C-alpha cells in the first residue's frame, strides 16, 4: 500500500467520522429542542455546542481538502501568467 492510497483511506475515515458525528449530534439537538425554556435547558445548549463543534470540524476538513486540490491549479495559472517556470 503506497502513501497516496493510505492518505485516501485516512481521508475516507475522517469524512466518515465527521459525517457520523454531525448527523448524531444534529439528531440529539433535534431531540432536545423541547427542553428549551425549562429547568433542563442545559441539555439543549450542550447539544447545540456539540453540533456546532462537529459541524465546524467538518467544514474545516472540507475546506482544507479543497485548498489542497485548488492551490496547485492556482499556482500553475499564475506561473503561466507571470512568465515564471
C-alpha positions in Angstrom: 0.0 0.0 0.0 1.6 3.2 -1.1 1.4 6.6 0.6 -1.3 8.0 -1.7 -3.7 5.2 -1.1 -3.1 5.4 2.7 -3.9 9.1 2.6 -7.1 8.5 0.7 -8.1 5.8 3.2 -7.4 8.3 6.1 -9.5 11.0 4.3 -12.3 8.5 3.9 -12.1 7.6 7.6 -12.1 11.3 8.5 -15.1 12.2 6.4 -17.0 9.1 7.7 -16.3 10.0 11.3 -17.2 13.7 10.8 -20.4 12.9 9.0 -21.5 10.4 11.6 -20.7 13.0 14.4 -22.6 15.8 12.7 -25.7 13.6 12.0 -25.7 12.1 15.5 -25.3 15.5 17.2 -27.9 17.0 14.9 -30.3 14.3 15.9 -29.5 14.9 19.6 -30.1 18.6 19.1 -33.5 17.9 17.4 -34.5 15.6 20.3 -33.6 18.2 23.0 -35.4 21.2 21.5 -38.4 20.6 23.7 -36.2 21.2 26.8 -35.6 24.8 25.8 -37.0 27.3 28.4 -37.3 24.6 31.0 -35.2 23.7 34.0 -33.3 21.3 31.8 -32.5 23.8 29.0 -28.8 23.0 29.6 -29.3 19.8 27.6 -30.3 21.8 24.6 -27.4 24.2 24.9 -24.9 21.3 25.3 -26.4 19.6 22.2 -26.1 22.9 20.3 -22.5 23.3 21.3 -21.7 19.7 20.2 -23.4 20.2 16.9 -21.6 23.5 16.3 -18.2 22.0 17.1 -18.7 18.9 14.9 -20.2 20.9 12.0 -17.3 23.4 12.2 -14.8 20.5 12.2 -16.5 19.0 9.1 -16.4 22.4 7.3 -12.7 22.8 8.1 -12.0 19.3 6.8 -13.7 20.1 3.5 -12.0 23.5 3.2 -8.5 22.0 3.8 -9.2 19.3 1.3 -10.4 21.8 -1.3 -7.4 24.0 -0.6 -5.0 21.1 -1.2 -6.7 20.4 -4.6 -7.2 24.0 -5.8 -3.8 25.5 -4.7 -1.6 23.7 -7.3 -4.0 24.7 -10.0 -3.8 28.4 -8.9 0.0 28.2 -8.8 0.1 26.8 -12.3 -2.2 29.6 -13.6 -0.2 32.4 -12.1 3.2 30.9 -13.1 2.0 30.9 -16.7 0.6 34.4 -16.5 3.7 35.9 -14.8 6.2 34.0 -17.1 7.7 32.0 -14.2 8.9 28.5 -14.7 
